[in-house]
Amino acid sequence: MKKLLFSIMMMLAAIPAFCQTDTNPLRVGVAGVTHDHLAGVVSRMKRGDLKIVGVWEANDTYRNNNSLTSQLDHDLFFKDLGEMLDKTKPEVVVAYGSILDHMRVVEACAPRHINVMVEKPLATTYQQAKRMAELARKYNIKLLTNYETTWYNTNREVKNIVESGSLGHINRINVYDGHEGPIELGCSKKFTDWLTDPVQNGGGAVIDFGCYGANLATWLMNGQKPTSVYAALQYNKPAIYPKVDDDATIVLEYPHTTVLIMASWCWPSSRKDMYVYGDKGYVYQRTPTQMETVINGQKTTDFTAPELKYPYNDSFYYLKAVLRGEVAIQPTDLSALENNLTVVQILDAAIKSAQTGKAVKL
C-alpha cells in the first residue's frame, strides 16, 4: 500500500502545472462596454472560471443598457473608473472600450497593482504603447493583448511546422485579414462610432486588421523586428468611412524574409488566413481548424489542425493561468507585452509610410 501511495504521489507531482487548475474564479472588472467583442465575456460568465465584480462605463446610456446589465446587479456598474477599482478590487480588468481608452485603463490599474487585458491592438500610437509598458513594468502588473487568431488551432500548428524546419528557410509570409466593413457587417453604432474615428481607434483597417498580421509575423519571426515598413492606405468608401482608411497593404522587410499584410474592410467576405512559404514548401492556414501543406513536393489538403489544449485554447483560460502562475508568458507570445509593443511600432510606421510614400526604417 505504501508503495502504491508513493507511486501515486510521484505521478501527481509529474503532472504539468497547468493541469493543477485553481478552482477559485478570476475576479474580473470590465472597463468599457462599447466593443462588440464584449459578447465574449457574456458567453463565458456561466463557466465558473471568472466572476465579473464591477463594470465601468462613462457613457450613461451605454452603462445602463448593454449586454451585461441583465446579468449583473445594478450596484456593480460605475460611472467612475477609480471608484469601480477601489470598491470591487478586481484581480484583472479587461478593456472593452475604444483603443484610445486602453491607456486610461492602464493608468488607473497599474498603480493599484491590477492586471489588464485589452482587446487588440495594445494602443493607438507607439508613444502610448511605450507609456503603458512603462507603467506595467514599474508596478509589476501583467498587460496582455487579446486577438481572436491567438486561439486558432491552425496558427499554432503553423508555428509548430515552422519550428520543425520542414519548410526550410522562411522567405515569405502573406497574411490576409478583414471583412466587408464593420458598418456593412452590422456592427453596433456604439462600436463603429469609435472604430471609424482616427483618434479613438488610431486609424481604420490599418489598425483594426493590420494588427493581426503584425502580431503573427512578430511571433513567427521569434520577436525580431523588421528592418523597414512600407505601407499604402486606400480610401475606397469615403461615403461610409470619411475619416479613416478602409484598405491597407503593409510590407515588412526582414534581412531574409518579406511579410505582406493585407488588411481590409473591402473584402467580399470575412477572412483571417495566412500563407507561410519556405524554400522546401509552404503551409496555408485556411480557417481556424483547416489548413494545407506542401512539403518537398508532397501536398496535404484539408488537413485538420490538432485542437489546442487548456489553457491555450481560450483567452480567459489563458489569462487566469498566467495570473495564477500556472503558465509563464514569454516575450514572443502572441498576447505578450513585448510582442505587442512591436505590433504598435509596426502600425505606427505603416501610417507614417503611407503619409510620406516612403519606407520607414525601424
Short mmCIF file of the C-alpha atoms (twelve columns), coordinates in Angstrom:
data_MODEL
# 
_entry.id   MODEL 
# 
loop_
_atom_site.group_PDB 
_atom_site.id 
_atom_site.type_symbol 
_atom_site.label_atom_id 
_atom_site.label_alt_id 
_atom_site.label_comp_id 
_atom_site.label_asym_id 
_atom_site.label_seq_id 
_atom_site.Cartn_x 
_atom_site.Cartn_y 
_atom_site.Cartn_z 
_atom_site.pdbx_PDB_model_num 
ATOM 1   C CA . MET A 1   0.000   0.000  0.000   1 
ATOM 2   C CA . LYS A 2   2.823   2.411  0.911   1 
ATOM 3   C CA . LYS A 3   4.496   1.706  -2.422  1 
ATOM 4   C CA . LEU A 4   1.190   2.368  -4.229  1 
ATOM 5   C CA . LEU A 5   0.646   5.676  -2.405  1 
ATOM 6   C CA . PHE A 6   4.224   6.716  -3.129  1 
ATOM 7   C CA . SER A 7   3.739   5.922  -6.837  1 
ATOM 8   C CA . ILE A 8   0.509   7.959  -6.984  1 
ATOM 9   C CA . MET A 9   2.195   10.906 -5.270  1 
ATOM 10  C CA . MET A 10  5.082   10.771 -7.754  1 
ATOM 11  C CA . MET A 11  2.635   10.670 -10.672 1 
ATOM 12  C CA . LEU A 12  0.744   13.706 -9.349  1 
ATOM 13  C CA . ALA A 13  3.977   15.606 -8.888  1 
ATOM 14  C CA . ALA A 14  4.859   14.936 -12.513 1 
ATOM 15  C CA . ILE A 15  1.600   16.445 -13.840 1 
ATOM 16  C CA . PRO A 16  2.309   19.748 -15.618 1 
ATOM 17  C CA . ALA A 17  1.451   22.835 -13.574 1 
ATOM 18  C CA . PHE A 18  -1.265  23.974 -15.948 1 
ATOM 19  C CA . CYS A 19  -3.284  20.855 -15.164 1 
ATOM 20  C CA . GLN A 20  -3.381  21.767 -11.447 1 
ATOM 21  C CA . THR A 21  -6.197  24.236 -12.046 1 
ATOM 22  C CA . ASP A 22  -7.065  26.824 -9.397  1 
ATOM 23  C CA . THR A 23  -10.814 26.427 -8.931  1 
ATOM 24  C CA . ASN A 24  -11.338 29.894 -7.454  1 
ATOM 25  C CA . PRO A 25  -12.888 32.114 -10.154 1 
ATOM 26  C CA . LEU A 26  -10.886 35.010 -11.522 1 
ATOM 27  C CA . ARG A 27  -12.163 38.351 -10.185 1 
ATOM 28  C CA . VAL A 28  -12.683 40.434 -13.323 1 
ATOM 29  C CA . GLY A 29  -13.513 44.089 -13.784 1 
ATOM 30  C CA . VAL A 30  -14.812 45.291 -17.144 1 
ATOM 31  C CA . ALA A 31  -13.701 48.695 -18.449 1 
ATOM 32  C CA . GLY A 32  -15.988 49.911 -21.210 1 
ATOM 33  C CA . VAL A 33  -18.953 48.222 -22.871 1 
ATOM 34  C CA . THR A 34  -18.858 49.673 -26.408 1 
ATOM 35  C CA . HIS A 35  -16.728 46.964 -28.029 1 
ATOM 36  C CA . ASP A 36  -18.838 44.291 -29.718 1 
ATOM 37  C CA . HIS A 37  -16.325 41.676 -28.523 1 
ATOM 38  C CA . LEU A 38  -17.924 42.119 -25.078 1 
ATOM 39  C CA . ALA A 39  -20.141 39.238 -26.146 1 
ATOM 40  C CA . GLY A 40  -17.147 37.007 -25.475 1 
ATOM 41  C CA . VAL A 41  -17.308 37.882 -21.791 1 
ATOM 42  C CA . VAL A 42  -21.066 37.324 -21.572 1 
ATOM 43  C CA . SER A 43  -20.768 33.877 -23.182 1 
ATOM 44  C CA . ARG A 44  -18.210 32.788 -20.563 1 
ATOM 45  C CA . MET A 45  -19.902 34.094 -17.408 1 
ATOM 46  C CA . LYS A 46  -21.602 30.813 -16.504 1 
ATOM 47  C CA . ARG A 47  -18.487 28.651 -16.916 1 
ATOM 48  C CA . GLY A 48  -17.327 29.235 -13.360 1 
ATOM 49  C CA . ASP A 49  -13.729 30.257 -14.090 1 
ATOM 50  C CA . LEU A 50  -14.408 34.006 -13.887 1 
ATOM 51  C CA . LYS A 51  -16.610 36.366 -11.894 1 
ATOM 52  C CA . ILE A 52  -17.493 39.902 -13.004 1 
ATOM 53  C CA . VAL A 53  -17.102 42.050 -9.890  1 
ATOM 54  C CA . GLY A 54  -17.532 45.503 -11.458 1 
ATOM 55  C CA . VAL A 55  -18.189 47.340 -14.714 1 
ATOM 56  C CA . TRP A 56  -17.049 50.841 -15.650 1 
ATOM 57  C CA . GLU A 57  -18.627 52.869 -18.451 1 
ATOM 58  C CA . ALA A 58  -18.559 56.663 -18.571 1 
ATOM 59  C CA . ASN A 59  -21.469 56.994 -21.002 1 
ATOM 60  C CA . ASP A 60  -24.750 56.930 -19.052 1 
ATOM 61  C CA . THR A 61  -26.795 55.438 -21.890 1 
ATOM 62  C CA . TYR A 62  -24.365 52.612 -22.583 1 
ATOM 63  C CA . ARG A 63  -23.734 51.931 -18.895 1 
ATOM 64  C CA . ASN A 64  -27.446 51.388 -18.296 1 
ATOM 65  C CA . ASN A 65  -28.087 49.442 -21.470 1 
ATOM 66  C CA . ASN A 66  -25.589 46.780 -22.520 1 
ATOM 67  C CA . SER A 67  -25.281 43.009 -22.671 1 
ATOM 68  C CA . LEU A 68  -24.146 42.819 -19.033 1 
ATOM 69  C CA . THR A 69  -26.960 44.824 -17.412 1 
ATOM 70  C CA . SER A 70  -29.373 41.899 -17.398 1 
ATOM 71  C CA . GLN A 71  -26.706 39.579 -15.988 1 
ATOM 72  C CA . LEU A 72  -25.388 41.644 -13.052 1 
ATOM 73  C CA . ASP A 73  -26.696 43.688 -10.118 1 
ATOM 74  C CA . HIS A 74  -27.132 47.397 -10.781 1 
ATOM 75  C CA . ASP A 75  -24.691 48.190 -7.944  1 
ATOM 76  C CA . LEU A 76  -21.822 46.675 -9.939  1 
ATOM 77  C CA . PHE A 77  -21.952 49.406 -12.616 1 
ATOM 78  C CA . PHE A 78  -19.885 52.564 -12.112 1 
ATOM 79  C CA . LYS A 79  -19.510 55.889 -13.881 1 
ATOM 80  C CA . ASP A 80  -16.065 56.475 -12.342 1 
ATOM 81  C CA . LEU A 81  -13.249 54.039 -13.168 1 
ATOM 82  C CA . GLY A 82  -11.273 54.658 -9.981  1 
ATOM 83  C CA . GLU A 83  -14.333 54.077 -7.822  1 
ATOM 84  C CA . MET A 84  -15.043 50.778 -9.550  1 
ATOM 85  C CA . LEU A 85  -11.473 49.604 -8.981  1 
ATOM 86  C CA . ASP A 86  -11.331 50.672 -5.341  1 
ATOM 87  C CA . LYS A 87  -14.726 49.247 -4.352  1 
ATOM 88  C CA . THR A 88  -14.675 45.959 -6.254  1 
ATOM 89  C CA . LYS A 89  -10.921 45.165 -6.175  1 
ATOM 90  C CA . PRO A 90  -10.632 43.008 -9.300  1 
ATOM 91  C CA . GLU A 91  -7.562  40.853 -9.991  1 
ATOM 92  C CA . VAL A 92  -7.665  41.937 -13.602 1 
ATOM 93  C CA . VAL A 93  -9.504  44.450 -15.747 1 
ATOM 94  C CA . VAL A 94  -10.492 43.595 -19.310 1 
ATOM 95  C CA . ALA A 95  -10.921 46.591 -21.613 1 
ATOM 96  C CA . TYR A 96  -13.880 46.749 -23.990 1 
ATOM 97  C CA . GLY A 97  -13.900 50.400 -24.962 1 
ATOM 98  C CA . SER A 98  -12.012 52.331 -27.634 1 
ATOM 99  C CA . ILE A 99  -8.335  51.628 -28.263 1 
ATOM 100 C CA . LEU A 100 -7.603  55.163 -27.031 1 
ATOM 101 C CA . ASP A 101 -9.142  54.211 -23.654 1 
ATOM 102 C CA . HIS A 102 -6.583  51.431 -23.157 1 
ATOM 103 C CA . MET A 103 -4.032  53.919 -21.861 1 
ATOM 104 C CA . ARG A 104 -6.572  55.405 -19.440 1 
ATOM 105 C CA . VAL A 105 -7.328  51.940 -18.094 1 
ATOM 106 C CA . VAL A 106 -3.658  51.088 -17.570 1 
ATOM 107 C CA . GLU A 107 -3.007  54.459 -15.914 1 
ATOM 108 C CA . ALA A 108 -5.772  53.680 -13.409 1 
ATOM 109 C CA . CYS A 109 -4.984  49.998 -12.863 1 
ATOM 110 C CA . ALA A 110 -1.181  49.881 -12.741 1 
ATOM 111 C CA . PRO A 111 -0.676  51.992 -9.560  1 
ATOM 112 C CA . ARG A 112 -3.324  49.836 -7.890  1 
ATOM 113 C CA . HIS A 113 -1.407  46.697 -8.943  1 
ATOM 114 C CA . ILE A 114 -4.343  45.431 -11.005 1 
ATOM 115 C CA . ASN A 115 -3.547  43.426 -14.133 1 
ATOM 116 C CA . VAL A 116 -5.009  44.365 -17.512 1 
ATOM 117 C CA . MET A 117 -6.013  42.567 -20.697 1 
ATOM 118 C CA . VAL A 118 -7.038  44.700 -23.678 1 
ATOM 119 C CA . GLU A 119 -8.643  43.780 -26.971 1 
ATOM 120 C CA . LYS A 120 -6.287  44.143 -29.932 1 
ATOM 121 C CA . PRO A 121 -4.282  46.225 -30.603 1 
ATOM 122 C CA . LEU A 122 -2.467  47.417 -27.489 1 
ATOM 123 C CA . ALA A 123 -2.623  51.156 -28.268 1 
ATOM 124 C CA . THR A 124 -3.372  53.711 -30.984 1 
ATOM 125 C CA . THR A 125 0.218   55.013 -31.146 1 
ATOM 126 C CA . TYR A 126 3.676   53.730 -30.291 1 
ATOM 127 C CA . GLN A 127 4.135   56.611 -27.848 1 
ATOM 128 C CA . GLN A 128 1.053   55.473 -25.912 1 
ATOM 129 C CA . ALA A 129 2.173   51.837 -26.029 1 
ATOM 130 C CA . LYS A 130 5.573   52.716 -24.551 1 
ATOM 131 C CA . ARG A 131 3.905   54.679 -21.752 1 
ATOM 132 C CA . MET A 132 1.613   51.740 -20.962 1 
ATOM 133 C CA . ALA A 133 4.582   49.350 -20.929 1 
ATOM 134 C CA . GLU A 134 6.484   51.679 -18.619 1 
ATOM 135 C CA . LEU A 135 3.602   51.667 -16.134 1 
ATOM 136 C CA . ALA A 136 3.137   47.889 -16.343 1 
ATOM 137 C CA . ARG A 137 6.811   47.300 -15.606 1 
ATOM 138 C CA . LYS A 138 7.019   49.927 -12.869 1 
ATOM 139 C CA . TYR A 139 4.103   48.437 -10.933 1 
ATOM 140 C CA . ASN A 140 4.818   44.828 -11.916 1 
ATOM 141 C CA . ILE A 141 1.450   44.039 -13.483 1 
ATOM 142 C CA . LYS A 142 0.638   41.786 -16.410 1 
ATOM 143 C CA . LEU A 143 -0.526  43.639 -19.538 1 
ATOM 144 C CA . LEU A 144 -1.885  41.285 -22.193 1 
ATOM 145 C CA . THR A 145 -3.436  41.858 -25.612 1 
ATOM 146 C CA . ASN A 146 -6.161  39.536 -26.871 1 
ATOM 147 C CA . TYR A 147 -6.551  38.533 -30.527 1 
ATOM 148 C CA . GLU A 148 -9.125  36.127 -31.915 1 
ATOM 149 C CA . THR A 149 -6.425  34.467 -34.027 1 
ATOM 150 C CA . THR A 150 -4.361  33.546 -30.959 1 
ATOM 151 C CA . TRP A 151 -6.839  30.758 -30.274 1 
ATOM 152 C CA . TYR A 152 -6.855  29.261 -33.794 1 
ATOM 153 C CA . ASN A 153 -5.705  25.634 -33.868 1 
ATOM 154 C CA . THR A 154 -4.194  26.228 -37.296 1 
ATOM 155 C CA . ASN A 155 -1.998  29.162 -36.304 1 
ATOM 156 C CA . ARG A 156 -0.375  27.127 -33.555 1 
ATOM 157 C CA . GLU A 157 0.180   24.258 -35.991 1 
ATOM 158 C CA . VAL A 158 1.771   26.672 -38.486 1 
ATOM 159 C CA . LYS A 159 4.193   27.712 -35.749 1 
ATOM 160 C CA . ASN A 160 4.976   24.069 -34.972 1 
ATOM 161 C CA . ILE A 161 5.678   23.323 -38.638 1 
ATOM 162 C CA . VAL A 162 7.915   26.375 -38.998 1 
ATOM 163 C CA . GLU A 163 9.867   25.473 -35.868 1 
ATOM 164 C CA . SER A 164 10.279  21.873 -37.044 1 
ATOM 165 C CA . GLY A 165 12.287  23.118 -40.018 1 
ATOM 166 C CA . SER A 166 10.097  21.250 -42.502 1 
ATOM 167 C CA . LEU A 167 9.619   24.353 -44.643 1 
ATOM 168 C CA . GLY A 168 13.300  25.248 -44.624 1 
ATOM 169 C CA . HIS A 169 14.171  28.929 -44.541 1 
ATOM 170 C CA . ILE A 170 11.052  31.107 -44.345 1 
ATOM 171 C CA . ASN A 171 11.300  33.663 -47.136 1 
ATOM 172 C CA . ARG A 172 7.733   34.997 -47.328 1 
ATOM 173 C CA . ILE A 173 4.630   35.321 -45.157 1 
ATOM 174 C CA . ASN A 174 1.341   36.614 -46.598 1 
ATOM 175 C CA . VAL A 175 -1.411  37.477 -44.114 1 
ATOM 176 C CA . TYR A 176 -4.987  38.307 -45.172 1 
ATOM 177 C CA . ASP A 177 -7.407  39.806 -42.666 1 
ATOM 178 C CA . GLY A 178 -10.692 41.667 -42.784 1 
ATOM 179 C CA . HIS A 179 -14.284 41.626 -43.988 1 
ATOM 180 C CA . GLU A 180 -16.821 43.674 -45.960 1 
ATOM 181 C CA . GLY A 181 -16.595 46.544 -43.466 1 
ATOM 182 C CA . PRO A 182 -17.836 46.969 -39.877 1 
ATOM 183 C CA . ILE A 183 -20.870 49.021 -40.887 1 
ATOM 184 C CA . GLU A 184 -21.742 46.719 -43.797 1 
ATOM 185 C CA . LEU A 185 -21.324 43.747 -41.473 1 
ATOM 186 C CA . GLY A 186 -23.843 45.197 -38.993 1 
ATOM 187 C CA . CYS A 187 -21.590 46.090 -36.059 1 
ATOM 188 C CA . SER A 188 -23.307 48.224 -33.417 1 
ATOM 189 C CA . LYS A 189 -23.282 52.008 -33.702 1 
ATOM 190 C CA . LYS A 190 -21.644 52.411 -30.299 1 
ATOM 191 C CA . PHE A 191 -18.802 50.258 -31.646 1 
ATOM 192 C CA . THR A 192 -18.425 51.816 -35.103 1 
ATOM 193 C CA . ASP A 193 -18.610 55.358 -33.694 1 
ATOM 194 C CA . TRP A 194 -15.095 54.946 -32.290 1 
ATOM 195 C CA . LEU A 195 -13.851 52.188 -34.614 1 
ATOM 196 C CA . THR A 196 -14.081 54.604 -37.554 1 
ATOM 197 C CA . ASP A 197 -12.506 57.549 -35.709 1 
ATOM 198 C CA . PRO A 198 -8.804  58.278 -36.380 1 
ATOM 199 C CA . VAL A 199 -8.163  59.384 -32.794 1 
ATOM 200 C CA . GLN A 200 -10.136 56.822 -30.807 1 
ATOM 201 C CA . ASN A 201 -9.062  53.885 -32.974 1 
ATOM 202 C CA . GLY A 202 -5.822  55.263 -34.397 1 
ATOM 203 C CA . GLY A 203 -6.876  54.561 -37.992 1 
ATOM 204 C CA . GLY A 204 -9.225  52.339 -39.963 1 
ATOM 205 C CA . ALA A 205 -8.439  48.948 -41.461 1 
ATOM 206 C CA . VAL A 206 -4.707  49.519 -40.955 1 
ATOM 207 C CA . ILE A 207 -5.254  49.354 -37.182 1 
ATOM 208 C CA . ASP A 208 -8.310  47.107 -36.986 1 
ATOM 209 C CA . PHE A 209 -6.878  44.319 -39.139 1 
ATOM 210 C CA . GLY A 210 -3.258  45.261 -39.750 1 
ATOM 211 C CA . CYS A 211 -2.532  44.369 -36.134 1 
ATOM 212 C CA . TYR A 212 -3.312  40.679 -36.744 1 
ATOM 213 C CA . GLY A 213 -0.609  40.290 -39.365 1 
ATOM 214 C CA . ALA A 214 1.933   42.289 -37.358 1 
ATOM 215 C CA . ASN A 215 1.209   40.148 -34.292 1 
ATOM 216 C CA . LEU A 216 1.534   36.835 -36.146 1 
ATOM 217 C CA . ALA A 217 4.649   37.958 -38.040 1 
ATOM 218 C CA . THR A 218 6.378   39.051 -34.820 1 
ATOM 219 C CA . TRP A 219 5.523   35.673 -33.294 1 
ATOM 220 C CA . LEU A 220 6.677   33.630 -36.286 1 
ATOM 221 C CA . MET A 221 9.869   35.697 -36.518 1 
ATOM 222 C CA . ASN A 222 10.585  34.995 -32.827 1 
ATOM 223 C CA . GLY A 223 10.293  38.618 -31.764 1 
ATOM 224 C CA . GLN A 224 12.592  40.008 -34.450 1 
ATOM 225 C CA . LYS A 225 11.640  43.476 -35.676 1 
ATOM 226 C CA . PRO A 226 11.505  44.258 -39.394 1 
ATOM 227 C CA . THR A 227 14.259  46.481 -40.735 1 
ATOM 228 C CA . SER A 228 11.723  48.599 -42.627 1 
ATOM 229 C CA . VAL A 229 7.990   49.089 -43.041 1 
ATOM 230 C CA . TYR A 230 6.256   50.297 -46.200 1 
ATOM 231 C CA . ALA A 231 2.506   50.797 -46.482 1 
ATOM 232 C CA . ALA A 232 -0.198  52.067 -48.812 1 
ATOM 233 C CA . LEU A 233 -3.613  53.024 -47.425 1 
ATOM 234 C CA . GLN A 234 -6.715  53.316 -49.594 1 
ATOM 235 C CA . TYR A 235 -9.979  55.190 -49.084 1 
ATOM 236 C CA . ASN A 236 -12.323 53.206 -51.333 1 
ATOM 237 C CA . LYS A 237 -15.563 54.009 -49.499 1 
ATOM 238 C CA . PRO A 238 -15.365 57.664 -48.402 1 
ATOM 239 C CA . ALA A 239 -19.143 57.944 -48.184 1 
ATOM 240 C CA . ILE A 240 -19.134 55.250 -45.470 1 
ATOM 241 C CA . TYR A 241 -15.717 55.845 -43.888 1 
ATOM 242 C CA . PRO A 242 -14.865 59.509 -44.472 1 
ATOM 243 C CA . LYS A 243 -12.278 59.797 -41.701 1 
ATOM 244 C CA . VAL A 244 -10.187 56.631 -41.952 1 
ATOM 245 C CA . ASP A 245 -8.680  54.189 -44.435 1 
ATOM 246 C CA . ASP A 246 -10.665 51.106 -45.391 1 
ATOM 247 C CA . ASP A 247 -7.864  49.115 -47.042 1 
ATOM 248 C CA . ALA A 248 -4.207  48.719 -46.052 1 
ATOM 249 C CA . THR A 249 -1.251  46.948 -47.614 1 
ATOM 250 C CA . ILE A 250 1.778   46.702 -45.321 1 
ATOM 251 C CA . VAL A 251 5.179   45.317 -46.348 1 
ATOM 252 C CA . LEU A 252 7.614   44.277 -43.616 1 
ATOM 253 C CA . GLU A 253 11.194  43.666 -44.700 1 
ATOM 254 C CA . TYR A 254 13.472  41.457 -42.617 1 
ATOM 255 C CA . PRO A 255 17.075  40.551 -43.568 1 
ATOM 256 C CA . HIS A 256 15.975  37.444 -45.474 1 
ATOM 257 C CA . THR A 257 12.172  37.440 -45.225 1 
ATOM 258 C CA . THR A 258 9.321   39.563 -46.581 1 
ATOM 259 C CA . VAL A 259 5.944   39.782 -44.859 1 
ATOM 260 C CA . LEU A 260 2.940   41.102 -46.769 1 
ATOM 261 C CA . ILE A 261 -0.071  42.120 -44.654 1 
ATOM 262 C CA . MET A 262 -3.335  42.758 -46.474 1 
ATOM 263 C CA . ALA A 263 -5.865  44.290 -44.082 1 
ATOM 264 C CA . SER A 264 -9.171  45.471 -45.471 1 
ATOM 265 C CA . TRP A 265 -12.763 46.478 -44.906 1 
ATOM 266 C CA . CYS A 266 -13.291 45.824 -48.623 1 
ATOM 267 C CA . TRP A 267 -13.072 42.034 -48.854 1 
ATOM 268 C CA . PRO A 268 -16.191 40.424 -50.392 1 
ATOM 269 C CA . SER A 269 -16.376 38.148 -47.332 1 
ATOM 270 C CA . SER A 270 -14.708 37.734 -43.955 1 
ATOM 271 C CA . ARG A 271 -11.264 36.166 -43.852 1 
ATOM 272 C CA . LYS A 272 -8.354  35.574 -41.472 1 
ATOM 273 C CA . ASP A 273 -5.952  33.338 -43.358 1 
ATOM 274 C CA . MET A 274 -2.221  33.123 -43.931 1 
ATOM 275 C CA . TYR A 275 0.428   31.593 -46.226 1 
ATOM 276 C CA . VAL A 276 3.920   30.844 -44.964 1 
ATOM 277 C CA . TYR A 277 6.478   29.992 -47.675 1 
ATOM 278 C CA . GLY A 278 9.875   28.363 -47.216 1 
ATOM 279 C CA . ASP A 279 12.455  27.032 -49.645 1 
ATOM 280 C CA . LYS A 280 11.190  23.467 -49.002 1 
ATOM 281 C CA . GLY A 281 7.450   24.091 -49.119 1 
ATOM 282 C CA . TYR A 282 4.566   26.134 -47.806 1 
ATOM 283 C CA . VAL A 283 1.690   25.972 -45.362 1 
ATOM 284 C CA . TYR A 284 -1.684  27.600 -45.863 1 
ATOM 285 C CA . GLN A 285 -3.742  28.356 -42.763 1 
ATOM 286 C CA . ARG A 286 -7.195  28.492 -44.335 1 
ATOM 287 C CA . THR A 287 -9.558  28.638 -41.323 1 
ATOM 288 C CA . PRO A 288 -9.299  28.284 -37.533 1 
ATOM 289 C CA . THR A 289 -9.288  24.491 -37.998 1 
ATOM 290 C CA . GLN A 290 -8.398  23.669 -41.635 1 
ATOM 291 C CA . MET A 291 -5.094  24.023 -43.450 1 
ATOM 292 C CA . GLU A 292 -2.977  22.567 -46.230 1 
ATOM 293 C CA . THR A 293 0.728   21.934 -46.688 1 
ATOM 294 C CA . VAL A 294 3.146   21.280 -49.499 1 
ATOM 295 C CA . ILE A 295 6.469   19.973 -48.203 1 
ATOM 296 C CA . ASN A 296 9.153   18.573 -50.514 1 
ATOM 297 C CA . GLY A 297 6.541   18.267 -53.246 1 
ATOM 298 C CA . GLN A 298 4.097   16.299 -51.106 1 
ATOM 299 C CA . LYS A 299 0.727   18.016 -50.798 1 
ATOM 300 C CA . THR A 300 -1.737  17.544 -47.946 1 
ATOM 301 C CA . THR A 301 -5.110  19.282 -48.385 1 
ATOM 302 C CA . ASP A 302 -7.985  19.783 -45.942 1 
ATOM 303 C CA . PHE A 303 -5.741  18.935 -43.035 1 
ATOM 304 C CA . THR A 304 -7.421  19.424 -39.642 1 
ATOM 305 C CA . ALA A 305 -5.062  21.010 -37.132 1 
ATOM 306 C CA . PRO A 306 -4.800  19.402 -33.683 1 
ATOM 307 C CA . GLU A 307 -7.022  21.017 -31.068 1 
ATOM 308 C CA . LEU A 308 -5.342  23.394 -28.653 1 
ATOM 309 C CA . LYS A 309 -5.077  22.174 -25.074 1 
ATOM 310 C CA . TYR A 310 -6.063  24.009 -21.894 1 
ATOM 311 C CA . PRO A 311 -5.205  26.761 -21.117 1 
ATOM 312 C CA . TYR A 312 -4.042  27.696 -24.624 1 
ATOM 313 C CA . ASN A 313 -7.478  27.188 -26.189 1 
ATOM 314 C CA . ASP A 314 -9.303  30.191 -24.704 1 
ATOM 315 C CA . SER A 315 -8.418  33.786 -23.842 1 
ATOM 316 C CA . PHE A 316 -9.852  33.690 -20.316 1 
ATOM 317 C CA . TYR A 317 -8.460  30.243 -19.504 1 
ATOM 318 C CA . TYR A 318 -5.072  31.563 -20.558 1 
ATOM 319 C CA . LEU A 319 -5.487  34.831 -18.664 1 
ATOM 320 C CA . LYS A 320 -6.336  33.011 -15.459 1 
ATOM 321 C CA . ALA A 321 -3.462  30.545 -15.880 1 
ATOM 322 C CA . VAL A 322 -0.989  33.410 -16.371 1 
ATOM 323 C CA . LEU A 323 -2.251  35.408 -13.391 1 
ATOM 324 C CA . ARG A 324 -2.404  32.398 -11.085 1 
ATOM 325 C CA . GLY A 325 1.132   31.357 -12.040 1 
ATOM 326 C CA . GLU A 326 0.142   28.162 -13.834 1 
ATOM 327 C CA . VAL A 327 1.951   29.191 -17.026 1 
ATOM 328 C CA . ALA A 328 4.688   31.710 -17.768 1 
ATOM 329 C CA . ILE A 329 4.102   34.146 -20.595 1 
ATOM 330 C CA . GLN A 330 7.102   34.542 -22.914 1 
ATOM 331 C CA . PRO A 331 8.092   37.852 -24.591 1 
ATOM 332 C CA . THR A 332 7.410   36.458 -28.074 1 
ATOM 333 C CA . ASP A 333 3.970   35.047 -27.184 1 
ATOM 334 C CA . LEU A 334 1.008   36.409 -29.115 1 
ATOM 335 C CA . SER A 335 -0.508  38.038 -26.013 1 
ATOM 336 C CA . ALA A 336 2.780   39.305 -24.563 1 
ATOM 337 C CA . LEU A 337 3.555   42.958 -23.927 1 
ATOM 338 C CA . GLU A 338 6.861   42.801 -25.813 1 
ATOM 339 C CA . ASN A 339 5.266   41.310 -28.922 1 
ATOM 340 C CA . ASN A 340 2.531   43.906 -28.881 1 
ATOM 341 C CA . LEU A 341 4.888   46.833 -28.409 1 
ATOM 342 C CA . THR A 342 6.453   45.733 -31.695 1 
ATOM 343 C CA . VAL A 343 2.995   45.418 -33.263 1 
ATOM 344 C CA . VAL A 344 2.120   49.034 -32.444 1 
ATOM 345 C CA . GLN A 345 5.564   50.196 -33.596 1 
ATOM 346 C CA . ILE A 346 4.916   48.499 -36.944 1 
ATOM 347 C CA . LEU A 347 1.445   50.051 -37.268 1 
ATOM 348 C CA . ASP A 348 2.848   53.475 -36.343 1 
ATOM 349 C CA . ALA A 349 5.492   53.098 -39.044 1 
ATOM 350 C CA . ALA A 350 2.891   51.912 -41.573 1 
ATOM 351 C CA . ILE A 351 0.784   55.046 -41.083 1 
ATOM 352 C CA . LYS A 352 3.866   57.280 -41.400 1 
ATOM 353 C CA . SER A 353 4.965   55.428 -44.529 1 
ATOM 354 C CA . ALA A 354 1.558   55.897 -46.131 1 
ATOM 355 C CA . GLN A 355 1.695   59.612 -45.346 1 
ATOM 356 C CA . THR A 356 5.165   60.097 -46.841 1 
ATOM 357 C CA . GLY A 357 5.156   57.463 -49.563 1 
ATOM 358 C CA . LYS A 358 8.470   56.144 -48.276 1 
ATOM 359 C CA . ALA A 359 9.570   53.117 -46.288 1 
ATOM 360 C CA . VAL A 360 10.171  53.756 -42.597 1 
ATOM 361 C CA . LYS A 361 13.297  52.269 -41.058 1 
ATOM 362 C CA . LEU A 362 12.945  50.745 -37.593 1 
# 
